[in-house]
């Protein structure tokens, strides 16, 4: 469909704390160049790399309880 989307960390970055989505309908002519550059960056970072990002799993970080349990098992107590 060609709709650019971007995931932003925190709703406060959108300008309002009760905002969960933002849709731009009208843009001033003096801001169109900046908006087109922003759209180009968003499309390259999110839309094009969607499959690659979707298949990437997080790193297996072990919590403090699991680390304690593993260290006890290794020490033999």
PDB file of N, CA, C and O in Angstrom, chain B, residues numbered from 101:
ATOM      1  N   UNK B 101       0.803  -1.188   0.000  1.00  0.00           N
ATOM      2  CA  UNK B 101       0.000   0.000   0.000  1.00  0.00           C
ATOM      3  C   UNK B 101       0.852   1.260   0.000  1.00  0.00           C
ATOM      4  O   UNK B 101       0.365   2.328  -0.369  1.00  0.00           O
ATOM      5  N   UNK B 102       2.095   1.158   0.400  1.00  0.00           N
ATOM      6  CA  UNK B 102       2.978   2.313   0.369  1.00  0.00           C
ATOM      7  C   UNK B 102       2.781   3.292   1.514  1.00  0.00           C
ATOM      8  O   UNK B 102       3.192   4.448   1.413  1.00  0.00           O
ATOM      9  N   UNK B 103       2.167   2.855   2.589  1.00  0.00           N
ATOM     10  CA  UNK B 103       1.949   3.732   3.738  1.00  0.00           C
ATOM     11  C   UNK B 103       3.163   3.632   4.645  1.00  0.00           C
ATOM     12  O   UNK B 103       3.532   2.546   5.092  1.00  0.00           O
ATOM     13  N   UNK B 104       3.773   4.763   4.910  1.00  0.00           N
ATOM     14  CA  UNK B 104       4.947   4.778   5.781  1.00  0.00           C
ATOM     15  C   UNK B 104       4.492   4.721   7.232  1.00  0.00           C
ATOM     16  O   UNK B 104       3.553   5.411   7.627  1.00  0.00           O
ATOM     17  N   UNK B 105       5.165   3.895   8.017  1.00  0.00           N
ATOM     18  CA  UNK B 105       4.862   3.837   9.446  1.00  0.00           C
ATOM     19  C   UNK B 105       6.162   3.783  10.216  1.00  0.00           C
ATOM     20  O   UNK B 105       7.193   3.375   9.681  1.00  0.00           O
ATOM     21  N   UNK B 106       6.114   4.188  11.451  1.00  0.00           N
ATOM     22  CA  UNK B 106       7.305   4.226  12.284  1.00  0.00           C
ATOM     23  C   UNK B 106       6.890   3.942  13.720  1.00  0.00           C
ATOM     24  O   UNK B 106       5.864   4.435  14.189  1.00  0.00           O
ATOM     25  N   UNK B 107       7.683   3.152  14.406  1.00  0.00           N
ATOM     26  CA  UNK B 107       7.426   2.857  15.811  1.00  0.00           C
ATOM     27  C   UNK B 107       8.283   3.807  16.642  1.00  0.00           C
ATOM     28  O   UNK B 107       9.503   3.865  16.486  1.00  0.00           O
ATOM     29  N   UNK B 108       7.627   4.540  17.517  1.00  0.00           N
ATOM     30  CA  UNK B 108       8.316   5.542  18.317  1.00  0.00           C
ATOM     31  C   UNK B 108       8.257   5.115  19.774  1.00  0.00           C
ATOM     32  O   UNK B 108       7.207   4.713  20.275  1.00  0.00           O
ATOM     33  N   UNK B 109       9.388   5.205  20.440  1.00  0.00           N
ATOM     34  CA  UNK B 109       9.446   4.834  21.852  1.00  0.00           C
ATOM     35  C   UNK B 109       8.845   5.957  22.691  1.00  0.00           C
ATOM     36  O   UNK B 109       9.415   7.043  22.792  1.00  0.00           O
ATOM     37  N   UNK B 110       7.726   5.694  23.270  1.00  0.00           N
ATOM     38  CA  UNK B 110       7.084   6.659  24.154  1.00  0.00           C
ATOM     39  C   UNK B 110       6.129   7.582  23.423  1.00  0.00           C
ATOM     40  O   UNK B 110       6.472   8.173  22.399  1.00  0.00           O
ATOM     41  N   UNK B 111       4.927   7.698  23.962  1.00  0.00           N
ATOM     42  CA  UNK B 111       3.917   8.559  23.347  1.00  0.00           C
ATOM     43  C   UNK B 111       4.252  10.029  23.523  1.00  0.00           C
ATOM     44  O   UNK B 111       3.771  10.861  22.755  1.00  0.00           O
ATOM     45  N   UNK B 112       5.056  10.366  24.502  1.00  0.00           N
ATOM     46  CA  UNK B 112       5.395  11.759  24.749  1.00  0.00           C
ATOM     47  C   UNK B 112       6.210  12.349  23.605  1.00  0.00           C
ATOM     48  O   UNK B 112       6.185  13.562  23.401  1.00  0.00           O
ATOM     49  N   UNK B 113       6.928  11.522  22.858  1.00  0.00           N
ATOM     50  CA  UNK B 113       7.700  12.017  21.721  1.00  0.00           C
ATOM     51  C   UNK B 113       6.812  12.490  20.579  1.00  0.00           C
ATOM     52  O   UNK B 113       7.255  13.254  19.722  1.00  0.00           O
ATOM     53  N   UNK B 114       5.570  12.044  20.561  1.00  0.00           N
ATOM     54  CA  UNK B 114       4.639  12.503  19.534  1.00  0.00           C
ATOM     55  C   UNK B 114       4.059  13.872  19.872  1.00  0.00           C
ATOM     56  O   UNK B 114       3.360  14.467  19.052  1.00  0.00           O
ATOM     57  N   UNK B 115       4.336  14.366  21.049  1.00  0.00           N
ATOM     58  CA  UNK B 115       3.875  15.687  21.429  1.00  0.00           C
ATOM     59  C   UNK B 115       2.745  15.692  22.436  1.00  0.00           C
ATOM     60  O   UNK B 115       2.464  16.721  23.050  1.00  0.00           O
ATOM     61  N   UNK B 116       2.103  14.567  22.611  1.00  0.00           N
ATOM     62  CA  UNK B 116       1.021  14.473  23.592  1.00  0.00           C
ATOM     63  C   UNK B 116       1.143  13.144  24.310  1.00  0.00           C
ATOM     64  O   UNK B 116       1.540  12.143  23.714  1.00  0.00           O
ATOM     65  N   UNK B 117       0.804  13.134  25.580  1.00  0.00           N
ATOM     66  CA  UNK B 117       0.927  11.906  26.352  1.00  0.00           C
ATOM     67  C   UNK B 117      -0.222  10.944  26.121  1.00  0.00           C
ATOM     68  O   UNK B 117      -0.104   9.764  26.451  1.00  0.00           O
ATOM     69  N   UNK B 118      -1.335  11.415  25.562  1.00  0.00           N
ATOM     70  CA  UNK B 118      -2.464  10.524  25.330  1.00  0.00           C
ATOM     71  C   UNK B 118      -2.622  10.181  23.850  1.00  0.00           C
ATOM     72  O   UNK B 118      -3.715   9.835  23.400  1.00  0.00           O
ATOM     73  N   UNK B 119      -1.547  10.277  23.109  1.00  0.00           N
ATOM     74  CA  UNK B 119      -1.585  10.001  21.670  1.00  0.00           C
ATOM     75  C   UNK B 119      -0.964   8.634  21.402  1.00  0.00           C
ATOM     76  O   UNK B 119       0.102   8.325  21.934  1.00  0.00           O
ATOM     77  N   UNK B 120      -1.613   7.823  20.591  1.00  0.00           N
ATOM     78  CA  UNK B 120      -1.054   6.517  20.251  1.00  0.00           C
ATOM     79  C   UNK B 120      -0.797   6.382  18.761  1.00  0.00           C
ATOM     80  O   UNK B 120      -0.092   5.466  18.338  1.00  0.00           O
ATOM     81  N   UNK B 121      -1.352   7.273  17.961  1.00  0.00           N
ATOM     82  CA  UNK B 121      -1.136   7.249  16.512  1.00  0.00           C
ATOM     83  C   UNK B 121      -1.180   8.678  15.989  1.00  0.00           C
ATOM     84  O   UNK B 121      -1.805   9.558  16.581  1.00  0.00           O
ATOM     85  N   UNK B 122      -0.510   8.885  14.878  1.00  0.00           N
ATOM     86  CA  UNK B 122      -0.435  10.204  14.284  1.00  0.00           C
ATOM     87  C   UNK B 122      -0.636  10.070  12.789  1.00  0.00           C
ATOM     88  O   UNK B 122       0.051   9.277  12.144  1.00  0.00           O
ATOM     89  N   UNK B 123      -1.559  10.825  12.229  1.00  0.00           N
ATOM     90  CA  UNK B 123      -1.808  10.808  10.786  1.00  0.00           C
ATOM     91  C   UNK B 123      -1.679  12.226  10.255  1.00  0.00           C
ATOM     92  O   UNK B 123      -2.328  13.145  10.754  1.00  0.00           O
ATOM     93  N   UNK B 124      -0.842  12.401   9.247  1.00  0.00           N
ATOM     94  CA  UNK B 124      -0.646  13.718   8.644  1.00  0.00           C
ATOM     95  C   UNK B 124      -1.510  13.811   7.401  1.00  0.00           C
ATOM     96  O   UNK B 124      -1.407  12.973   6.506  1.00  0.00           O
ATOM     97  N   UNK B 125      -2.360  14.823   7.340  1.00  0.00           N
ATOM     98  CA  UNK B 125      -3.238  14.986   6.179  1.00  0.00           C
ATOM     99  C   UNK B 125      -2.834  16.183   5.332  1.00  0.00           C
ATOM    100  O   UNK B 125      -2.791  16.080   4.106  1.00  0.00           O
ATOM    101  N   UNK B 126      -2.540  17.310   5.959  1.00  0.00           N
ATOM    102  CA  UNK B 126      -2.128  18.515   5.237  1.00  0.00           C
ATOM    103  C   UNK B 126      -0.755  18.943   5.721  1.00  0.00           C
ATOM    104  O   UNK B 126      -0.472  18.922   6.919  1.00  0.00           O
ATOM    105  N   UNK B 127       0.099  19.334   4.775  1.00  0.00           N
ATOM    106  CA  UNK B 127       1.454  19.758   5.109  1.00  0.00           C
ATOM    107  C   UNK B 127       1.703  21.099   4.426  1.00  0.00           C
ATOM    108  O   UNK B 127       1.366  21.284   3.256  1.00  0.00           O
ATOM    109  N   UNK B 128       2.298  22.031   5.170  1.00  0.00           N
ATOM    110  CA  UNK B 128       2.658  23.316   4.572  1.00  0.00           C
ATOM    111  C   UNK B 128       3.687  23.108   3.474  1.00  0.00           C
ATOM    112  O   UNK B 128       4.495  22.182   3.539  1.00  0.00           O
ATOM    113  N   UNK B 129       3.658  23.958   2.480  1.00  0.00           N
ATOM    114  CA  UNK B 129       4.564  23.800   1.341  1.00  0.00           C
ATOM    115  C   UNK B 129       6.020  23.979   1.749  1.00  0.00           C
ATOM    116  O   UNK B 129       6.901  23.372   1.140  1.00  0.00           O
ATOM    117  N   UNK B 130       6.299  24.798   2.765  1.00  0.00           N
ATOM    118  CA  UNK B 130       7.687  24.987   3.192  1.00  0.00           C
ATOM    119  C   UNK B 130       8.201  23.818   4.028  1.00  0.00           C
ATOM    120  O   UNK B 130       9.404  23.740   4.276  1.00  0.00           O
ATOM    121  N   UNK B 131       7.335  22.909   4.471  1.00  0.00           N
ATOM    122  CA  UNK B 131       7.751  21.737   5.250  1.00  0.00           C
ATOM    123  C   UNK B 131       7.767  20.460   4.423  1.00  0.00           C
ATOM    124  O   UNK B 131       8.140  19.407   4.940  1.00  0.00           O
ATOM    125  N   UNK B 132       7.377  20.518   3.166  1.00  0.00           N
ATOM    126  CA  UNK B 132       7.276  19.308   2.349  1.00  0.00           C
ATOM    127  C   UNK B 132       8.626  18.643   2.122  1.00  0.00           C
ATOM    128  O   UNK B 132       8.703  17.415   2.068  1.00  0.00           O
ATOM    129  N   UNK B 133       9.690  19.425   1.989  1.00  0.00           N
ATOM    130  CA  UNK B 133      11.021  18.853   1.768  1.00  0.00           C
ATOM    131  C   UNK B 133      11.474  18.062   2.994  1.00  0.00           C
ATOM    132  O   UNK B 133      12.003  16.958   2.866  1.00  0.00           O
ATOM    133  N   UNK B 134      11.263  18.630   4.179  1.00  0.00           N
ATOM    134  CA  UNK B 134      11.644  17.932   5.413  1.00  0.00           C
ATOM    135  C   UNK B 134      10.804  16.672   5.609  1.00  0.00           C
ATOM    136  O   UNK B 134      11.313  15.638   6.041  1.00  0.00           O
ATOM    137  N   UNK B 135       9.521  16.766   5.288  1.00  0.00           N
ATOM    138  CA  UNK B 135       8.640  15.612   5.431  1.00  0.00           C
ATOM    139  C   UNK B 135       9.019  14.503   4.459  1.00  0.00           C
ATOM    140  O   UNK B 135       8.990  13.328   4.822  1.00  0.00           O
ATOM    141  N   UNK B 136       9.371  14.860   3.234  1.00  0.00           N
ATOM    142  CA  UNK B 136       9.755  13.824   2.269  1.00  0.00           C
ATOM    143  C   UNK B 136      11.040  13.127   2.694  1.00  0.00           C
ATOM    144  O   UNK B 136      11.184  11.921   2.497  1.00  0.00           O
ATOM    145  N   UNK B 137      11.982  13.880   3.279  1.00  0.00           N
ATOM    146  CA  UNK B 137      13.217  13.265   3.781  1.00  0.00           C
ATOM    147  C   UNK B 137      12.908  12.342   4.958  1.00  0.00           C
ATOM    148  O   UNK B 137      13.464  11.248   5.054  1.00  0.00           O
ATOM    149  N   UNK B 138      12.024  12.782   5.848  1.00  0.00           N
ATOM    150  CA  UNK B 138      11.619  11.954   6.985  1.00  0.00           C
ATOM    151  C   UNK B 138      10.930  10.679   6.508  1.00  0.00           C
ATOM    152  O   UNK B 138      11.200   9.598   7.032  1.00  0.00           O
ATOM    153  N   UNK B 139      10.047  10.793   5.524  1.00  0.00           N
ATOM    154  CA  UNK B 139       9.364   9.621   4.976  1.00  0.00           C
ATOM    155  C   UNK B 139      10.347   8.650   4.338  1.00  0.00           C
ATOM    156  O   UNK B 139      10.187   7.434   4.451  1.00  0.00           O
ATOM    157  N   UNK B 140      11.355   9.180   3.674  1.00  0.00           N
ATOM    158  CA  UNK B 140      12.370   8.327   3.052  1.00  0.00           C
ATOM    159  C   UNK B 140      13.127   7.533   4.118  1.00  0.00           C
ATOM    160  O   UNK B 140      13.385   6.342   3.943  1.00  0.00           O
ATOM    161  N   UNK B 141      13.476   8.184   5.202  1.00  0.00           N
ATOM    162  CA  UNK B 141      14.187   7.511   6.298  1.00  0.00           C
ATOM    163  C   UNK B 141      13.292   6.465   6.954  1.00  0.00           C
ATOM    164  O   UNK B 141      13.734   5.350   7.230  1.00  0.00           O
ATOM    165  N   UNK B 142      12.037   6.824   7.201  1.00  0.00           N
ATOM    166  CA  UNK B 142      11.098   5.899   7.841  1.00  0.00           C
ATOM    167  C   UNK B 142      10.876   4.677   6.968  1.00  0.00           C
ATOM    168  O   UNK B 142      10.878   3.553   7.470  1.00  0.00           O
ATOM    169  N   UNK B 143      10.686   4.876   5.676  1.00  0.00           N
ATOM    170  CA  UNK B 143      10.450   3.742   4.780  1.00  0.00           C
ATOM    171  C   UNK B 143      11.658   2.828   4.717  1.00  0.00           C
ATOM    172  O   UNK B 143      11.503   1.607   4.673  1.00  0.00           O
ATOM    173  N   UNK B 144      12.867   3.393   4.711  1.00  0.00           N
ATOM    174  CA  UNK B 144      14.059   2.547   4.641  1.00  0.00           C
ATOM    175  C   UNK B 144      14.303   1.810   5.949  1.00  0.00           C
ATOM    176  O   UNK B 144      14.816   0.691   5.930  1.00  0.00           O
ATOM    177  N   UNK B 145      13.950   2.408   7.086  1.00  0.00           N
ATOM    178  CA  UNK B 145      14.211   1.776   8.379  1.00  0.00           C
ATOM    179  C   UNK B 145      13.130   0.804   8.815  1.00  0.00           C
ATOM    180  O   UNK B 145      13.435  -0.163   9.514  1.00  0.00           O
ATOM    181  N   UNK B 146      11.887   1.021   8.434  1.00  0.00           N
ATOM    182  CA  UNK B 146      10.798   0.187   8.927  1.00  0.00           C
ATOM    183  C   UNK B 146      10.120  -0.618   7.825  1.00  0.00           C
ATOM    184  O   UNK B 146      10.014  -1.840   7.931  1.00  0.00           O
ATOM    185  N   UNK B 147       9.665   0.042   6.778  1.00  0.00           N
ATOM    186  CA  UNK B 147       8.884  -0.657   5.760  1.00  0.00           C
ATOM    187  C   UNK B 147       9.720  -1.659   4.975  1.00  0.00           C
ATOM    188  O   UNK B 147       9.274  -2.783   4.744  1.00  0.00           O
ATOM    189  N   UNK B 148      10.917  -1.275   4.566  1.00  0.00           N
ATOM    190  CA  UNK B 148      11.747  -2.146   3.740  1.00  0.00           C
ATOM    191  C   UNK B 148      12.347  -3.272   4.574  1.00  0.00           C
ATOM    192  O   UNK B 148      12.431  -4.405   4.100  1.00  0.00           O
ATOM    193  N   UNK B 149      12.762  -2.989   5.794  1.00  0.00           N
ATOM    194  CA  UNK B 149      13.423  -3.990   6.636  1.00  0.00           C
ATOM    195  C   UNK B 149      12.455  -4.742   7.535  1.00  0.00           C
ATOM    196  O   UNK B 149      12.887  -5.323   8.530  1.00  0.00           O
ATOM    197  N   UNK B 150      11.177  -4.755   7.228  1.00  0.00           N
ATOM    198  CA  UNK B 150      10.170  -5.379   8.094  1.00  0.00           C
ATOM    199  C   UNK B 150      10.453  -6.856   8.322  1.00  0.00           C
ATOM    200  O   UNK B 150      10.458  -7.312   9.465  1.00  0.00           O
ATOM    201  N   UNK B 151      10.687  -7.604   7.265  1.00  0.00           N
ATOM    202  CA  UNK B 151      10.918  -9.051   7.403  1.00  0.00           C
ATOM    203  C   UNK B 151      12.165  -9.331   8.224  1.00  0.00           C
ATOM    204  O   UNK B 151      12.167 -10.231   9.064  1.00  0.00           O
ATOM    205  N   UNK B 152      13.223  -8.568   7.989  1.00  0.00           N
ATOM    206  CA  UNK B 152      14.468  -8.772   8.721  1.00  0.00           C
ATOM    207  C   UNK B 152      14.267  -8.484  10.208  1.00  0.00           C
ATOM    208  O   UNK B 152      14.752  -9.236  11.053  1.00  0.00           O
ATOM    209  N   UNK B 153      13.569  -7.422  10.528  1.00  0.00           N
ATOM    210  CA  UNK B 153      13.340  -7.068  11.930  1.00  0.00           C
ATOM    211  C   UNK B 153      12.371  -8.030  12.597  1.00  0.00           C
ATOM    212  O   UNK B 153      12.497  -8.303  13.790  1.00  0.00           O
ATOM    213  N   UNK B 154      11.412  -8.542  11.852  1.00  0.00           N
ATOM    214  CA  UNK B 154      10.423  -9.450  12.419  1.00  0.00           C
ATOM    215  C   UNK B 154      11.058 -10.779  12.802  1.00  0.00           C
ATOM    216  O   UNK B 154      10.639 -11.397  13.780  1.00  0.00           O
ATOM    217  N   UNK B 155      12.037 -11.222  12.071  1.00  0.00           N
ATOM    218  CA  UNK B 155      12.673 -12.518  12.334  1.00  0.00           C
ATOM    219  C   UNK B 155      13.783 -12.438  13.376  1.00  0.00           C
ATOM    220  O   UNK B 155      14.289 -13.472  13.812  1.00  0.00           O
ATOM    221  N   UNK B 156      14.166 -11.248  13.780  1.00  0.00           N
ATOM    222  CA  UNK B 156      15.249 -11.076  14.743  1.00  0.00           C
ATOM    223  C   UNK B 156      14.714 -11.266  16.162  1.00  0.00           C
ATOM    224  O   UNK B 156      13.810 -10.555  16.601  1.00  0.00           O
ATOM    225  N   UNK B 157      15.279 -12.220  16.854  1.00  0.00           N
ATOM    226  CA  UNK B 157      14.868 -12.492  18.227  1.00  0.00           C
ATOM    227  C   UNK B 157      15.829 -11.798  19.178  1.00  0.00           C
ATOM    228  O   UNK B 157      16.949 -11.451  18.802  1.00  0.00           O
ATOM    229  N   UNK B 158      15.397 -11.603  20.377  1.00  0.00           N
ATOM    230  CA  UNK B 158      16.221 -10.956  21.386  1.00  0.00           C
ATOM    231  C   UNK B 158      17.351 -11.855  21.861  1.00  0.00           C
ATOM    232  O   UNK B 158      17.352 -13.062  21.619  1.00  0.00           O
ATOM    233  N   UNK B 159      18.291 -11.253  22.526  1.00  0.00           N
ATOM    234  CA  UNK B 159      19.446 -11.969  23.060  1.00  0.00           C
ATOM    235  C   UNK B 159      19.018 -12.660  24.347  1.00  0.00           C
ATOM    236  O   UNK B 159      18.267 -12.090  25.139  1.00  0.00           O
ATOM    237  N   UNK B 160      19.490 -13.882  24.561  1.00  0.00           N
ATOM    238  CA  UNK B 160      19.109 -14.647  25.741  1.00  0.00           C
ATOM    239  C   UNK B 160      19.786 -14.149  26.998  1.00  0.00           C
ATOM    240  O   UNK B 160      20.824 -14.681  27.391  1.00  0.00           O
ATOM    241  N   UNK B 161      19.230 -13.157  27.625  1.00  0.00           N
ATOM    242  CA  UNK B 161      19.772 -12.611  28.863  1.00  0.00           C
ATOM    243  C   UNK B 161      19.141 -13.364  30.022  1.00  0.00           C
ATOM    244  O   UNK B 161      17.919 -13.487  30.107  1.00  0.00           O
ATOM    245  N   UNK B 162      19.988 -13.865  30.913  1.00  0.00           N
ATOM    246  CA  UNK B 162      19.518 -14.649  32.046  1.00  0.00           C
ATOM    247  C   UNK B 162      19.318 -13.722  33.237  1.00  0.00           C
ATOM    248  O   UNK B 162      20.147 -12.850  33.498  1.00  0.00           O
ATOM    249  N   UNK B 163      18.231 -13.910  33.948  1.00  0.00           N
ATOM    250  CA  UNK B 163      17.921 -13.098  35.117  1.00  0.00           C
ATOM    251  C   UNK B 163      18.757 -13.483  36.319  1.00  0.00           C
ATOM    252  O   UNK B 163      19.496 -14.467  36.287  1.00  0.00           O
ATOM    253  N   UNK B 164      18.639 -12.704  37.378  1.00  0.00           N
ATOM    254  CA  UNK B 164      19.465 -12.913  38.569  1.00  0.00           C
ATOM    255  C   UNK B 164      19.134 -14.230  39.265  1.00  0.00           C
ATOM    256  O   UNK B 164      20.040 -14.898  39.765  1.00  0.00           O
ATOM    257  N   UNK B 165      17.854 -14.623  39.311  1.00  0.00           N
ATOM    258  CA  UNK B 165      17.477 -15.885  39.949  1.00  0.00           C
ATOM    259  C   UNK B 165      18.048 -17.071  39.184  1.00  0.00           C
ATOM    260  O   UNK B 165      18.540 -18.024  39.788  1.00  0.00           O
ATOM    261  N   UNK B 166      17.984 -17.015  37.871  1.00  0.00           N
ATOM    262  CA  UNK B 166      18.524 -18.111  37.063  1.00  0.00           C
ATOM    263  C   UNK B 166      20.031 -18.191  37.197  1.00  0.00           C
ATOM    264  O   UNK B 166      20.586 -19.287  37.264  1.00  0.00           O
ATOM    265  N   UNK B 167      20.706 -17.048  37.238  1.00  0.00           N
ATOM    266  CA  UNK B 167      22.159 -17.048  37.425  1.00  0.00           C
ATOM    267  C   UNK B 167      22.534 -17.663  38.762  1.00  0.00           C
ATOM    268  O   UNK B 167      23.499 -18.423  38.844  1.00  0.00           O
ATOM    269  N   UNK B 168      21.784 -17.345  39.811  1.00  0.00           N
ATOM    270  CA  UNK B 168      22.046 -17.913  41.125  1.00  0.00           C
ATOM    271  C   UNK B 168      21.856 -19.422  41.112  1.00  0.00           C
ATOM    272  O   UNK B 168      22.667 -20.158  41.675  1.00  0.00           O
ATOM    273  N   UNK B 169      20.783 -19.888  40.469  1.00  0.00           N
ATOM    274  CA  UNK B 169      20.493 -21.317  40.387  1.00  0.00           C
ATOM    275  C   UNK B 169      21.596 -22.048  39.614  1.00  0.00           C
ATOM    276  O   UNK B 169      22.024 -23.129  40.018  1.00  0.00           O
ATOM    277  N   UNK B 170      22.050 -21.467  38.519  1.00  0.00           N
ATOM    278  CA  UNK B 170      23.107 -22.096  37.716  1.00  0.00           C
ATOM    279  C   UNK B 170      24.410 -22.146  38.497  1.00  0.00           C
ATOM    280  O   UNK B 170      25.119 -23.151  38.453  1.00  0.00           O
ATOM    281  N   UNK B 171      24.733 -21.070  39.212  1.00  0.00           N
ATOM    282  CA  UNK B 171      25.977 -21.070  39.988  1.00  0.00           C
ATOM    283  C   UNK B 171      25.927 -22.093  41.121  1.00  0.00           C
ATOM    284  O   UNK B 171      26.946 -22.707  41.438  1.00  0.00           O
ATOM    285  N   UNK B 172      24.753 -22.285  41.739  1.00  0.00           N
ATOM    286  CA  UNK B 172      24.616 -23.301  42.782  1.00  0.00           C
ATOM    287  C   UNK B 172      24.776 -24.697  42.206  1.00  0.00           C
ATOM    288  O   UNK B 172      25.405 -25.553  42.828  1.00  0.00           O
ATOM    289  N   UNK B 173      24.212 -24.941  41.022  1.00  0.00           N
ATOM    290  CA  UNK B 173      24.341 -26.253  40.391  1.00  0.00           C
ATOM    291  C   UNK B 173      25.783 -26.541  39.998  1.00  0.00           C
ATOM    292  O   UNK B 173      26.236 -27.680  40.110  1.00  0.00           O
ATOM    293  N   UNK B 174      26.511 -25.526  39.539  1.00  0.00           N
ATOM    294  CA  UNK B 174      27.907 -25.714  39.144  1.00  0.00           C
ATOM    295  C   UNK B 174      28.798 -25.967  40.350  1.00  0.00           C
ATOM    296  O   UNK B 174      29.744 -26.751  40.275  1.00  0.00           O
ATOM    297  N   UNK B 175      28.495 -25.300  41.472  1.00  0.00           N
ATOM    298  CA  UNK B 175      29.338 -25.462  42.661  1.00  0.00           C
ATOM    299  C   UNK B 175      29.065 -26.790  43.367  1.00  0.00           C
ATOM    300  O   UNK B 175      29.913 -27.280  44.113  1.00  0.00           O
ATOM    301  N   UNK B 176      27.889 -27.373  43.138  1.00  0.00           N
ATOM    302  CA  UNK B 176      27.596 -28.672  43.719  1.00  0.00           C
ATOM    303  C   UNK B 176      26.893 -28.613  45.056  1.00  0.00           C
ATOM    304  O   UNK B 176      26.752 -29.653  45.699  1.00  0.00           O
ATOM    305  N   UNK B 177      26.451 -27.475  45.503  1.00  0.00           N
ATOM    306  CA  UNK B 177      25.737 -27.386  46.781  1.00  0.00           C
ATOM    307  C   UNK B 177      24.261 -27.369  46.587  1.00  0.00           C
ATOM    308  O   UNK B 177      23.511 -27.297  47.560  1.00  0.00           O
TER     309      UNK B 177
END
